[in-house]
């Protein structure tokens, strides 16, 4: 199958990957754009894994106020160099994540950051629900585990579906950016303000 330059350009525009990577992904997937994107995302994830743990001493504080001035977000995203921090891609990512936080109201960046008390409380609720489900006691732990996973996907930033593209999680966006910019990038912390709400 012949892969056209227009197909390669379209894939580059959507993923930010290199020309040869795009062409190879299209060849391997028979020109299927969605499968090529998925292939590149997997490659990107592998590339990103190698960068995790590298020091991030630069970055950006992003401030976002949602229209209506009732919700606001302060977000810190760190990277390795000031050069990357000043790129349009990095700044656009910071803005998009801050907007996402305003809309989706996560309570933590990663599941490891959720307080032990909150995890215990949710686990207790799901355990009681499992007991009342009428299902055998042997399957209760699996039920609780499944419900906790769904809970994390609803309330943990990296696991939430991205508001602008629900087919991707915020973690996917981060992985793609790391692969594209070639540096370790970390969503460090955020605070979300909402009029009348004092406990996210």
VEXKE-122076 format. One record per residue (C-alpha): residue number from 1; x, y, z. Coordinates in pm, whole numbers, plus 50000, padded with zeros to 5 digits. Example, Ala and Ser with C-alpha at 12.3 -4.5 7.8 and 13.67 -1.06 7.14 Angstrom:
! residues 2
<pt><n>1</n><c1>51230</c1><c2>49550</c2><c3>50780</c3></pt>
<pt><n>2</n><c1>51367</c1><c2>49894</c2><c3>50714</c3></pt>
END
This chain:
! residues 200
<pt><n>1</n><c1>50000</c1><c2>50000</c2><c3>50000</c3></pt>
<pt><n>2</n><c1>50125</c1><c2>50349</c2><c3>49911</c3></pt>
<pt><n>3</n><c1>50126</c1><c2>50604</c2><c3>50193</c3></pt>
<pt><n>4</n><c1>50083</c1><c2>50961</c2><c3>50068</c3></pt>
<pt><n>5</n><c1>50256</c1><c2>51268</c2><c3>50203</c3></pt>
<pt><n>6</n><c1>49912</c1><c2>51409</c2><c3>50291</c3></pt>
<pt><n>7</n><c1>49846</c1><c2>51110</c2><c3>50516</c3></pt>
<pt><n>8</n><c1>50185</c1><c2>51153</c2><c3>50685</c3></pt>
<pt><n>9</n><c1>50121</c1><c2>51527</c2><c3>50733</c3></pt>
<pt><n>10</n><c1>49774</c1><c2>51461</c2><c3>50878</c3></pt>
<pt><n>11</n><c1>49921</c1><c2>51212</c2><c3>51125</c3></pt>
<pt><n>12</n><c1>50201</c1><c2>51451</c2><c3>51218</c3></pt>
<pt><n>13</n><c1>49949</c1><c2>51730</c2><c3>51276</c3></pt>
<pt><n>14</n><c1>49750</c1><c2>51508</c2><c3>51509</c3></pt>
<pt><n>15</n><c1>50040</c1><c2>51353</c2><c3>51703</c3></pt>
<pt><n>16</n><c1>50348</c1><c2>51576</c2><c3>51668</c3></pt>
<pt><n>17</n><c1>50558</c1><c2>51266</c2><c3>51589</c3></pt>
<pt><n>18</n><c1>50844</c1><c2>51269</c2><c3>51338</c3></pt>
<pt><n>19</n><c1>50793</c1><c2>51215</c2><c3>50964</c3></pt>
<pt><n>20</n><c1>50958</c1><c2>50871</c2><c3>50955</c3></pt>
<pt><n>21</n><c1>50771</c1><c2>50754</c2><c3>51266</c3></pt>
<pt><n>22</n><c1>50441</c1><c2>50865</c2><c3>51112</c3></pt>
<pt><n>23</n><c1>50516</c1><c2>50695</c2><c3>50780</c3></pt>
<pt><n>24</n><c1>50621</c1><c2>50371</c2><c3>50950</c3></pt>
<pt><n>25</n><c1>50310</c1><c2>50369</c2><c3>51171</c3></pt>
<pt><n>26</n><c1>50087</c1><c2>50420</c2><c3>50867</c3></pt>
<pt><n>27</n><c1>50263</c1><c2>50142</c2><c3>50673</c3></pt>
<pt><n>28</n><c1>50234</c1><c2>49902</c2><c3>50969</c3></pt>
<pt><n>29</n><c1>49862</c1><c2>49976</c2><c3>51011</c3></pt>
<pt><n>30</n><c1>49772</c1><c2>49972</c2><c3>50641</c3></pt>
<pt><n>31</n><c1>49698</c1><c2>50344</c2><c3>50635</c3></pt>
<pt><n>32</n><c1>49444</c1><c2>50327</c2><c3>50921</c3></pt>
<pt><n>33</n><c1>49479</c1><c2>50670</c2><c3>51089</c3></pt>
<pt><n>34</n><c1>49329</c1><c2>50570</c2><c3>51426</c3></pt>
<pt><n>35</n><c1>49543</c1><c2>50257</c2><c3>51453</c3></pt>
<pt><n>36</n><c1>49851</c1><c2>50458</c2><c3>51352</c3></pt>
<pt><n>37</n><c1>49778</c1><c2>50711</c2><c3>51625</c3></pt>
<pt><n>38</n><c1>49743</c1><c2>50429</c2><c3>51879</c3></pt>
<pt><n>39</n><c1>50072</c1><c2>50279</c2><c3>51760</c3></pt>
<pt><n>40</n><c1>50251</c1><c2>50611</c2><c3>51796</c3></pt>
<pt><n>41</n><c1>50100</c1><c2>50661</c2><c3>52141</c3></pt>
<pt><n>42</n><c1>50246</c1><c2>50326</c2><c3>52249</c3></pt>
<pt><n>43</n><c1>50588</c1><c2>50426</c2><c3>52112</c3></pt>
<pt><n>44</n><c1>50551</c1><c2>50760</c2><c3>52287</c3></pt>
<pt><n>45</n><c1>50467</c1><c2>50588</c2><c3>52612</c3></pt>
<pt><n>46</n><c1>50786</c1><c2>50380</c2><c3>52583</c3></pt>
<pt><n>47</n><c1>50991</c1><c2>50692</c2><c3>52511</c3></pt>
<pt><n>48</n><c1>50825</c1><c2>50877</c2><c3>52800</c3></pt>
<pt><n>49</n><c1>50899</c1><c2>50594</c2><c3>53045</c3></pt>
<pt><n>50</n><c1>51273</c1><c2>50644</c2><c3>52985</c3></pt>
<pt><n>51</n><c1>51246</c1><c2>51010</c2><c3>53086</c3></pt>
<pt><n>52</n><c1>51054</c1><c2>50959</c2><c3>53411</c3></pt>
<pt><n>53</n><c1>51269</c1><c2>51034</c2><c3>53712</c3></pt>
<pt><n>54</n><c1>51485</c1><c2>51296</c2><c3>53541</c3></pt>
<pt><n>55</n><c1>51509</c1><c2>51620</c2><c3>53739</c3></pt>
<pt><n>56</n><c1>51250</c1><c2>51888</c2><c3>53665</c3></pt>
<pt><n>57</n><c1>51378</c1><c2>52225</c2><c3>53788</c3></pt>
<pt><n>58</n><c1>51190</c1><c2>52449</c2><c3>53545</c3></pt>
<pt><n>59</n><c1>50825</c1><c2>52486</c2><c3>53452</c3></pt>
<pt><n>60</n><c1>50525</c1><c2>52711</c2><c3>53465</c3></pt>
<pt><n>61</n><c1>50253</c1><c2>52826</c2><c3>53701</c3></pt>
<pt><n>62</n><c1>49929</c1><c2>52845</c2><c3>53504</c3></pt>
<pt><n>63</n><c1>49635</c1><c2>53052</c2><c3>53627</c3></pt>
<pt><n>64</n><c1>49291</c1><c2>52989</c2><c3>53482</c3></pt>
<pt><n>65</n><c1>48965</c1><c2>53166</c2><c3>53565</c3></pt>
<pt><n>66</n><c1>48654</c1><c2>53006</c2><c3>53420</c3></pt>
<pt><n>67</n><c1>48404</c1><c2>53242</c2><c3>53251</c3></pt>
<pt><n>68</n><c1>48170</c1><c2>53378</c2><c3>53516</c3></pt>
<pt><n>69</n><c1>48454</c1><c2>53414</c2><c3>53769</c3></pt>
<pt><n>70</n><c1>48315</c1><c2>53147</c2><c3>54003</c3></pt>
<pt><n>71</n><c1>48587</c1><c2>52882</c2><c3>53943</c3></pt>
<pt><n>72</n><c1>48962</c1><c2>52935</c2><c3>53927</c3></pt>
<pt><n>73</n><c1>49270</c1><c2>52712</c2><c3>53913</c3></pt>
<pt><n>74</n><c1>49638</c1><c2>52754</c2><c3>53993</c3></pt>
<pt><n>75</n><c1>49849</c1><c2>52476</c2><c3>53844</c3></pt>
<pt><n>76</n><c1>50221</c1><c2>52394</c2><c3>53858</c3></pt>
<pt><n>77</n><c1>50369</c1><c2>52188</c2><c3>53574</c3></pt>
<pt><n>78</n><c1>50743</c1><c2>52119</c2><c3>53586</c3></pt>
<pt><n>79</n><c1>50990</c1><c2>52032</c2><c3>53308</c3></pt>
<pt><n>80</n><c1>51365</c1><c2>52002</c2><c3>53269</c3></pt>
<pt><n>81</n><c1>51457</c1><c2>52324</c2><c3>53086</c3></pt>
<pt><n>82</n><c1>51337</c1><c2>52682</c2><c3>53053</c3></pt>
<pt><n>83</n><c1>51346</c1><c2>52634</c2><c3>52676</c3></pt>
<pt><n>84</n><c1>51070</c1><c2>52372</c2><c3>52690</c3></pt>
<pt><n>85</n><c1>50874</c1><c2>52575</c2><c3>52947</c3></pt>
<pt><n>86</n><c1>50853</c1><c2>52858</c2><c3>52692</c3></pt>
<pt><n>87</n><c1>50730</c1><c2>52645</c2><c3>52400</c3></pt>
<pt><n>88</n><c1>50376</c1><c2>52684</c2><c3>52270</c3></pt>
<pt><n>89</n><c1>50313</c1><c2>52310</c2><c3>52315</c3></pt>
<pt><n>90</n><c1>50404</c1><c2>52321</c2><c3>52685</c3></pt>
<pt><n>91</n><c1>50205</c1><c2>52637</c2><c3>52752</c3></pt>
<pt><n>92</n><c1>49903</c1><c2>52503</c2><c3>52563</c3></pt>
<pt><n>93</n><c1>49920</c1><c2>52182</c2><c3>52767</c3></pt>
<pt><n>94</n><c1>49929</c1><c2>52379</c2><c3>53094</c3></pt>
<pt><n>95</n><c1>49627</c1><c2>52584</c2><c3>52986</c3></pt>
<pt><n>96</n><c1>49431</c1><c2>52276</c2><c3>52878</c3></pt>
<pt><n>97</n><c1>49503</c1><c2>52092</c2><c3>53204</c3></pt>
<pt><n>98</n><c1>49403</c1><c2>52396</c2><c3>53413</c3></pt>
<pt><n>99</n><c1>49080</c1><c2>52424</c2><c3>53213</c3></pt>
<pt><n>100</n><c1>49022</c1><c2>52050</c2><c3>53266</c3></pt>
<pt><n>101</n><c1>49073</c1><c2>52088</c2><c3>53643</c3></pt>
<pt><n>102</n><c1>48820</c1><c2>52372</c2><c3>53653</c3></pt>
<pt><n>103</n><c1>48564</c1><c2>52155</c2><c3>53471</c3></pt>
<pt><n>104</n><c1>48630</c1><c2>51809</c2><c3>53620</c3></pt>
<pt><n>105</n><c1>48719</c1><c2>51902</c2><c3>53983</c3></pt>
<pt><n>106</n><c1>48979</c1><c2>51631</c2><c3>54058</c3></pt>
<pt><n>107</n><c1>49094</c1><c2>51594</c2><c3>54419</c3></pt>
<pt><n>108</n><c1>49454</c1><c2>51482</c2><c3>54354</c3></pt>
<pt><n>109</n><c1>49707</c1><c2>51453</c2><c3>54071</c3></pt>
<pt><n>110</n><c1>49767</c1><c2>51078</c2><c3>54119</c3></pt>
<pt><n>111</n><c1>49594</c1><c2>50807</c2><c3>54321</c3></pt>
<pt><n>112</n><c1>49898</c1><c2>50785</c2><c3>54553</c3></pt>
<pt><n>113</n><c1>49823</c1><c2>51141</c2><c3>54666</c3></pt>
<pt><n>114</n><c1>49466</c1><c2>51070</c2><c3>54782</c3></pt>
<pt><n>115</n><c1>49460</c1><c2>51072</c2><c3>55162</c3></pt>
<pt><n>116</n><c1>49448</c1><c2>50736</c2><c3>55339</c3></pt>
<pt><n>117</n><c1>49137</c1><c2>50853</c2><c3>55526</c3></pt>
<pt><n>118</n><c1>48953</c1><c2>50926</c2><c3>55201</c3></pt>
<pt><n>119</n><c1>49052</c1><c2>50590</c2><c3>55050</c3></pt>
<pt><n>120</n><c1>48940</c1><c2>50410</c2><c3>55367</c3></pt>
<pt><n>121</n><c1>48607</c1><c2>50595</c2><c3>55364</c3></pt>
<pt><n>122</n><c1>48534</c1><c2>50510</c2><c3>54999</c3></pt>
<pt><n>123</n><c1>48647</c1><c2>50148</c2><c3>55049</c3></pt>
<pt><n>124</n><c1>48411</c1><c2>50116</c2><c3>55346</c3></pt>
<pt><n>125</n><c1>48118</c1><c2>50252</c2><c3>55141</c3></pt>
<pt><n>126</n><c1>48188</c1><c2>50016</c2><c3>54850</c3></pt>
<pt><n>127</n><c1>48231</c1><c2>49721</c2><c3>55089</c3></pt>
<pt><n>128</n><c1>47887</c1><c2>49787</c2><c3>55239</c3></pt>
<pt><n>129</n><c1>47741</c1><c2>49809</c2><c3>54888</c3></pt>
<pt><n>130</n><c1>47905</c1><c2>49477</c2><c3>54797</c3></pt>
<pt><n>131</n><c1>47760</c1><c2>49314</c2><c3>55110</c3></pt>
<pt><n>132</n><c1>47413</c1><c2>49435</c2><c3>55012</c3></pt>
<pt><n>133</n><c1>47448</c1><c2>49320</c2><c3>54651</c3></pt>
<pt><n>134</n><c1>47340</c1><c2>48964</c2><c3>54724</c3></pt>
<pt><n>135</n><c1>47657</c1><c2>48830</c2><c3>54560</c3></pt>
<pt><n>136</n><c1>47883</c1><c2>48572</c2><c3>54732</c3></pt>
<pt><n>137</n><c1>48126</c1><c2>48705</c2><c3>54991</c3></pt>
<pt><n>138</n><c1>48417</c1><c2>48562</c2><c3>54792</c3></pt>
<pt><n>139</n><c1>48361</c1><c2>48818</c2><c3>54513</c3></pt>
<pt><n>140</n><c1>48321</c1><c2>49124</c2><c3>54739</c3></pt>
<pt><n>141</n><c1>48690</c1><c2>49222</c2><c3>54721</c3></pt>
<pt><n>142</n><c1>48676</c1><c2>49220</c2><c3>54337</c3></pt>
<pt><n>143</n><c1>48360</c1><c2>49432</c2><c3>54343</c3></pt>
<pt><n>144</n><c1>48524</c1><c2>49682</c2><c3>54580</c3></pt>
<pt><n>145</n><c1>48843</c1><c2>49692</c2><c3>54371</c3></pt>
<pt><n>146</n><c1>48644</c1><c2>49758</c2><c3>54052</c3></pt>
<pt><n>147</n><c1>48442</c1><c2>50035</c2><c3>54213</c3></pt>
<pt><n>148</n><c1>48755</c1><c2>50195</c2><c3>54360</c3></pt>
<pt><n>149</n><c1>48916</c1><c2>50195</c2><c3>54013</c3></pt>
<pt><n>150</n><c1>48609</c1><c2>50374</c2><c3>53874</c3></pt>
<pt><n>151</n><c1>48619</c1><c2>50618</c2><c3>54165</c3></pt>
<pt><n>152</n><c1>48985</c1><c2>50698</c2><c3>54094</c3></pt>
<pt><n>153</n><c1>48899</c1><c2>50755</c2><c3>53727</c3></pt>
<pt><n>154</n><c1>48637</c1><c2>51006</c2><c3>53836</c3></pt>
<pt><n>155</n><c1>48841</c1><c2>51198</c2><c3>54094</c3></pt>
<pt><n>156</n><c1>49215</c1><c2>51158</c2><c3>54014</c3></pt>
<pt><n>157</n><c1>49348</c1><c2>51402</c2><c3>53755</c3></pt>
<pt><n>158</n><c1>49581</c1><c2>51170</c2><c3>53561</c3></pt>
<pt><n>159</n><c1>49310</c1><c2>50904</c2><c3>53532</c3></pt>
<pt><n>160</n><c1>49023</c1><c2>51132</c2><c3>53430</c3></pt>
<pt><n>161</n><c1>48904</c1><c2>51140</c2><c3>53068</c3></pt>
<pt><n>162</n><c1>49023</c1><c2>51471</c2><c3>52921</c3></pt>
<pt><n>163</n><c1>48728</c1><c2>51712</c2><c3>52891</c3></pt>
<pt><n>164</n><c1>48821</c1><c2>51817</c2><c3>52536</c3></pt>
<pt><n>165</n><c1>48877</c1><c2>51458</c2><c3>52415</c3></pt>
<pt><n>166</n><c1>48717</c1><c2>51194</c2><c3>52641</c3></pt>
<pt><n>167</n><c1>48885</c1><c2>50914</c2><c3>52443</c3></pt>
<pt><n>168</n><c1>49212</c1><c2>51016</c2><c3>52608</c3></pt>
<pt><n>169</n><c1>49301</c1><c2>51038</c2><c3>52974</c3></pt>
<pt><n>170</n><c1>49500</c1><c2>51332</c2><c3>53109</c3></pt>
<pt><n>171</n><c1>49789</c1><c2>51085</c2><c3>53157</c3></pt>
<pt><n>172</n><c1>49780</c1><c2>51014</c2><c3>52780</c3></pt>
<pt><n>173</n><c1>49816</c1><c2>51385</c2><c3>52703</c3></pt>
<pt><n>174</n><c1>50112</c1><c2>51408</c2><c3>52940</c3></pt>
<pt><n>175</n><c1>50279</c1><c2>51102</c2><c3>52786</c3></pt>
<pt><n>176</n><c1>50233</c1><c2>51242</c2><c3>52435</c3></pt>
<pt><n>177</n><c1>50384</c1><c2>51576</c2><c3>52540</c3></pt>
<pt><n>178</n><c1>50687</c1><c2>51407</c2><c3>52701</c3></pt>
<pt><n>179</n><c1>50744</c1><c2>51205</c2><c3>52382</c3></pt>
<pt><n>180</n><c1>50705</c1><c2>51513</c2><c3>52163</c3></pt>
<pt><n>181</n><c1>50923</c1><c2>51755</c2><c3>52364</c3></pt>
<pt><n>182</n><c1>51182</c1><c2>51499</c2><c3>52478</c3></pt>
<pt><n>183</n><c1>51187</c1><c2>51600</c2><c3>52844</c3></pt>
<pt><n>184</n><c1>51045</c1><c2>51470</c2><c3>53167</c3></pt>
<pt><n>185</n><c1>50732</c1><c2>51671</c2><c3>53248</c3></pt>
<pt><n>186</n><c1>50544</c1><c2>51647</c2><c3>53576</c3></pt>
<pt><n>187</n><c1>50205</c1><c2>51782</c2><c3>53679</c3></pt>
<pt><n>188</n><c1>50326</c1><c2>51880</c2><c3>54024</c3></pt>
<pt><n>189</n><c1>50025</c1><c2>52026</c2><c3>54206</c3></pt>
<pt><n>190</n><c1>49712</c1><c2>52232</c2><c3>54171</c3></pt>
<pt><n>191</n><c1>49454</c1><c2>52414</c2><c3>54373</c3></pt>
<pt><n>192</n><c1>49100</c1><c2>52469</c2><c3>54255</c3></pt>
<pt><n>193</n><c1>48883</c1><c2>52748</c2><c3>54391</c3></pt>
<pt><n>194</n><c1>48506</c1><c2>52753</c2><c3>54358</c3></pt>
<pt><n>195</n><c1>48269</c1><c2>53006</c2><c3>54511</c3></pt>
<pt><n>196</n><c1>48085</c1><c2>52844</c2><c3>54799</c3></pt>
<pt><n>197</n><c1>48290</c1><c2>52521</c2><c3>54792</c3></pt>
<pt><n>198</n><c1>48564</c1><c2>52486</c2><c3>55054</c3></pt>
<pt><n>199</n><c1>48643</c1><c2>52114</c2><c3>55043</c3></pt>
<pt><n>200</n><c1>48722</c1><c2>51952</c2><c3>54708</c3></pt>
END
